[in-house]
Amino acid sequence: MVLGVVLHTAVPYTRWDIPWLYRVTASNPAYDLILVAIHSFRMPLFFLLAGFFAHLQQQRLGPTPFLRQRLIRIGLPFAAGMVTLVPAMSFMVLRDTADLDAFRRAHHIPIPADETASIPITGLPTFHLWFLEVVLLFCLLGWGWTTLSGGRALCPQRVDRILGWGLRSIWPVAFLAGSSVIWFQGSRPGDGVSFLQYSTVTPGVCILGFTFSFFAMGWWLHRNTSAVRDLGVHWRPMLAVGAASLVVLLGLRLQMFRNGMQVGLIEEVVGLAAEGMAAWFLSLGLFAWGLQALPEPSRWTRQFVDSSYWIYLIHLPVVFGIQLAIRNWPIPIAAKFLVCLGVSIGIGLLTYNVFVRTTWVGWVLNGHRISRPPQTFPKILPHA
């Protein structure tokens, strides 16, 4: 969640393929590399974890209470954000459409003559809230499958064994990573799935296919304890392959930056393959490493984790406002980046602990408050 704040704070100083409030005239490749590194694993790992814990919650609560909880925890913040945060951000964007119009021209999107013209409901922007809609959709699919199948396994035992074998070896995961390249169509290496796929309330097939593959893997991992154990044994080679793929992708991105973002056929093929490899191996490797290295949560860690959902929900209009306020300050880009990042996270932490944590909003986001941190990490794996 918080890495999303870092990513959005850095966008104005990059050549990232996404519309933004403004862009500096002299972008810095360091921020492109920061974004590519974060973007390579952040959302794949997020959806992997979302699927894992969705199955955990459904197993603990039962299908109907699970659906009710997801509607409160995910659906309610999404709906609230669409009627509060999205209009505020749309107003900020429309104050100066120069960079937005440049993005439209680059992607052959018609520029409306009247920006105040009504937008069809299917074209409503979601900004950073898009992932809530997609996660909720996947949870509804999981609930529907469980309800219709009467709780039977998602896939037969033979398929379970094949998938489990695949996680014990590099090549099957590499094949899975290679197949994910189809979701990157229309994007430059390092950009991930095209922004146009998830910019409105009607997400495209590519973003749904890409994120669902990780959500489904996480869901399956929770119900297959032996596969999680096998994956835990191989987290080092998983992370090594993921890190090597990311290095290749960063090198290509740097070369693209130097060449005016021009991409040759070889660079495109290698870059997209490295992007798929980084997404799958880093997300699986970090997931497996996390299961092996779970610490007892400290008080400040738990508070920061609890506040991260709130920080992410409110951060983008805060980031927009700060970036607009300091865009003309005669200070280095690095100073602007650090000021925006620090103030955004600071506002999120302060408002959560003062106005949200012990209120009904905190309950909606994180459930009931716990007076003290637990002494051991909660059991998250089913019985073998």
ZADREN-281323 format. One line per 3 residues: number of its first residue (from 1); for each residue x, y, z of C-alpha. Coordinates in steps of 0.1 Angstrom, whole numbers, plus 2048, in hexadecimal, padded with zeros to 3 digits. Layout:
// residues N
NUM = X:Y:Z | ...
//
This chain:
// residues 384
1 = 800:800:800 | 81A:819:80B | 830:811:7ED
4 = 813:81F:7D8 | 819:841:7E8 | 83E:83F:7DE
7 = 834:836:7BB | 81B:852:7B6 | 832:86B:7C6
10 = 84D:864:7AC | 837:864:78D | 83B:889:783
13 = 861:884:781 | 860:866:769 | 856:85D:746
16 = 83C:845:753 | 820:83D:73B | 804:84B:750
19 = 7F2:86D:750 | 7FA:884:76D | 7F5:8A7:77A
22 = 816:8B3:76D | 838:8A7:761 | 85A:8B7:766
25 = 86B:8C1:746 | 88B:8AE:74F | 881:88C:75D
28 = 89A:877:771 | 8A0:852:769 | 8A4:84B:78E
31 = 87F:84F:793 | 877:83A:775 | 88B:81E:785
34 = 87A:823:7A6 | 858:81F:796 | 862:801:781
37 = 870:7EF:7A0 | 851:7F6:7B5 | 839:7EF:799
40 = 849:7CE:790 | 83D:7BC:7AF | 826:7D2:7C3
43 = 804:7CB:7B4 | 80C:7A6:7AB | 816:7A0:7D0
46 = 7F7:7B4:7DC | 7DF:79E:7C8 | 7F1:77F:7D2
49 = 7ED:788:7F7 | 7C9:793:7F0 | 7C0:771:7E2
52 = 7D2:75F:7FE | 7C1:772:81A | 79F:772:808
55 = 79F:74C:809 | 7AB:74D:82E | 78E:765:837
58 = 774:750:824 | 780:731:835 | 77E:741:857
61 = 75D:754:853 | 74A:740:83A | 73E:74C:818
64 = 722:764:821 | 734:775:83F | 753:777:829
67 = 740:789:80D | 731:7A1:827 | 753:7A9:835
70 = 762:7AF:813 | 745:7C7:80A | 74C:7DB:829
73 = 772:7DA:829 | 777:7DF:803 | 756:7E9:7F3
76 = 74D:805:80C | 76F:817:809 | 76D:814:7E4
79 = 74A:823:7E2 | 754:83F:7FB | 773:847:7E7
82 = 760:849:7C6 | 749:864:7D4 | 764:878:7E7
85 = 788:872:7DC | 782:86D:7B7 | 76E:88E:7B2
88 = 789:8A1:7C5 | 7A5:892:7B0 | 792:897:790
91 = 78F:8BC:799 | 7B4:8BF:79E | 7BC:8AD:77D
94 = 7A4:8C3:769 | 7B3:8E3:777 | 7D0:8E0:75E
97 = 7CB:8C6:743 | 7EB:8CC:72F | 7FC:8AC:73A
100 = 7DC:898:738 | 7D6:8A4:715 | 7FA:89A:70C
103 = 7F3:877:718 | 7D3:875:704 | 7E5:880:6E5
106 = 800:866:6EA | 7E6:84A:6EE | 7CF:857:6D2
109 = 7B3:85E:6EB | 79B:879:6DF | 79D:89A:6F3
112 = 77A:8A5:6FC | 771:8C9:6F2 | 760:8CE:714
115 = 772:8BF:732 | 752:8C5:747 | 73D:8B0:730
118 = 72C:893:741 | 740:872:743 | 72E:851:73E
121 = 72E:83B:75E | 744:821:74C | 75E:83C:747
124 = 75F:849:76B | 784:84A:777 | 78E:836:795
127 = 7B1:843:79A | 7C4:82F:7B5 | 7A3:81E:7C1
130 = 7A2:806:7A3 | 7B1:7E9:7B6 | 795:7EA:7D0
133 = 77B:7E4:7B4 | 790:7C8:7A5 | 797:7B7:7C7
136 = 772:7B9:7D0 | 769:7A9:7AE | 781:78C:7B4
139 = 773:787:7D7 | 750:786:7C9 | 75C:76B:7B0
142 = 76C:757:7CC | 74C:759:7E0 | 737:750:7C2
145 = 74C:732:7BB | 74C:726:7DE | 726:72A:7E1
148 = 71E:719:7C0 | 737:6FC:7C5 | 72C:6F6:7E8
151 = 74F:6FC:7F6 | 760:6E3:7DF | 785:6E8:7D7
154 = 78D:702:7BC | 79F:6E8:7A7 | 7A3:6C2:7A8
157 = 7C0:6B2:7BB | 7D2:6A9:79B | 7D3:6CE:792
160 = 7DE:6D6:7B6 | 7FB:6BE:7B2 | 806:6CD:790
163 = 805:6F1:79E | 817:6E5:7BD | 832:6D6:7A8
166 = 835:6F6:794 | 83D:70A:7B3 | 85A:6F3:7BB
169 = 86C:6FC:79B | 877:71B:788 | 86C:712:765
172 = 846:70D:76B | 845:72F:77C | 859:73E:75F
175 = 83F:730:747 | 824:740:75C | 837:761:75C
178 = 83C:75F:736 | 817:75A:730 | 810:77A:744
181 = 820:78F:728 | 7FF:78F:716 | 7F1:7A6:730
184 = 80C:7C1:729 | 801:7C7:706 | 802:7EC:6FC
187 = 81B:7F5:718 | 840:7FC:717 | 857:7E5:72C
190 = 855:7F0:750 | 833:801:74D | 81F:7E2:757
193 = 7FB:7DE:74B | 7F0:7FC:738 | 7E1:818:74E
196 = 7C4:81A:736 | 7BA:7F7:742 | 7B2:802:766
199 = 7AB:827:763 | 785:824:765 | 76A:811:777
202 = 769:7F8:75A | 78C:7E7:75C | 799:7D7:73D
205 = 79F:7B2:736 | 7C5:7B5:739 | 7C5:7C4:75D
208 = 7AA:7AB:768 | 7BE:78D:759 | 7DF:799:768
211 = 7D3:79F:78B | 7BB:781:78C | 7D8:76A:785
214 = 7EA:775:7A5 | 7CA:776:7B9 | 7C1:752:7AE
217 = 7E4:747:7B7 | 7E1:756:7D9 | 7BF:746:7DF
220 = 7CD:724:7D4 | 7EC:727:7E9 | 7D8:72B:809
223 = 7C4:70C:803 | 7E3:6F8:7FA | 7FA:6F7:818
226 = 813:6DF:809 | 819:6F6:7EC | 81F:714:803
229 = 839:6FF:816 | 84A:6F5:7F5 | 84A:719:7EA
232 = 858:724:80B | 876:70D:806 | 87D:71D:7E4
235 = 879:742:7EC | 89E:749:7E7 | 8A0:73E:7C2
238 = 87E:74E:7BC | 88B:76F:7C9 | 8AC:76B:7B6
241 = 89B:766:795 | 883:783:79C | 89F:79A:7A6
244 = 8B3:791:787 | 895:797:771 | 88F:7B9:781
247 = 8B4:7C2:77B | 8AF:7BB:756 | 88F:7CF:755
250 = 89F:7ED:766 | 8BC:7EC:74E | 8A5:7EC:730
253 = 891:808:73F | 8B0:81D:744 | 8BA:817:720
256 = 897:821:715 | 89A:841:729 | 8BB:849:718
259 = 8AB:842:6F6 | 88D:859:6FA | 877:83B:705
262 = 87B:82B:6E3 | 878:805:6E5 | 886:7EC:6CB
265 = 877:7CA:6C5 | 892:7B7:6D8 | 890:7CF:6F6
268 = 86A:7CD:6F6 | 86A:7A6:6F6 | 885:7A3:710
271 = 876:7BF:725 | 853:7B0:726 | 861:78E:72E
274 = 876:79D:74B | 857:7AF:757 | 842:78F:759
277 = 85F:77C:76A | 864:798:784 | 83F:799:78B
280 = 83A:774:792 | 85C:76B:7A2 | 85E:78A:7B8
283 = 83A:787:7C4 | 83D:762:7CB | 860:765:7DA
286 = 856:782:7F1 | 836:770:7FB | 84A:750:804
289 = 865:764:816 | 84B:776:82A | 83C:755:837
292 = 85F:74A:842 | 868:76A:853 | 848:775:865
295 = 851:788:884 | 83D:790:8A3 | 82D:7B1:89A
298 = 839:7CF:8AE | 821:7EA:8B9 | 82D:804:89F
301 = 82E:7EA:883 | 80A:7E0:889 | 7FF:805:88B
304 = 811:80C:86A | 802:7EE:859 | 7DF:7F7:866
307 = 7E3:81A:859 | 7F0:811:837 | 7CD:80B:828
310 = 7C2:82D:833 | 7E3:83D:827 | 7DE:82E:805
313 = 7B9:838:802 | 7BF:85D:809 | 7E2:862:7FC
316 = 7DC:86A:7D7 | 7C8:88B:7DC | 7E2:895:7F6
319 = 7FF:88C:7DE | 7ED:8A0:7C2 | 7E9:8BE:7D9
322 = 80D:8BE:7E4 | 81B:8B9:7C1 | 806:8D6:7B4
325 = 811:8EC:7D2 | 836:8E6:7CD | 839:8E1:7A8
328 = 849:903:7A3 | 85F:903:7C2 | 883:90A:7B8
331 = 890:8EA:7CA | 89F:8CA:7BC | 888:8AE:7B0
334 = 895:897:7CC | 88A:8B1:7E6 | 867:8B4:7D6
337 = 864:88E:7D6 | 86E:88A:7FB | 858:8A7:806
340 = 839:899:7F5 | 840:876:801 | 847:87F:825
343 = 829:897:828 | 811:87F:817 | 81A:861:82E
346 = 81C:878:84C | 7F8:885:846 | 7EC:862:841
349 = 7FB:856:861 | 7EF:874:875 | 7CB:873:868
352 = 7C9:84E:86D | 7D4:84E:891 | 7C1:86D:89B
355 = 7A1:86B:887 | 79D:848:87B | 7AD:82C:88F
358 = 794:829:8AB | 775:834:897 | 75C:821:882
361 = 772:82A:863 | 78F:817:873 | 777:7FA:879
364 = 76C:7FA:855 | 790:7FA:848 | 7A1:7E2:861
367 = 787:7D2:877 | 785:7D4:89D | 7A2:7E5:8AF
370 = 7BA:7D0:8C3 | 7C6:7DF:8E4 | 7E9:7CF:8E2
373 = 7FD:7BD:8C7 | 7F9:797:8C8 | 816:783:8D5
376 = 818:76B:8B8 | 80F:76F:893 | 7EC:763:88B
379 = 7E9:741:87A | 7E3:748:855 | 7E8:725:845
382 = 7CD:70A:845 | 7D3:6E8:853 | 7E5:6D1:83C
//
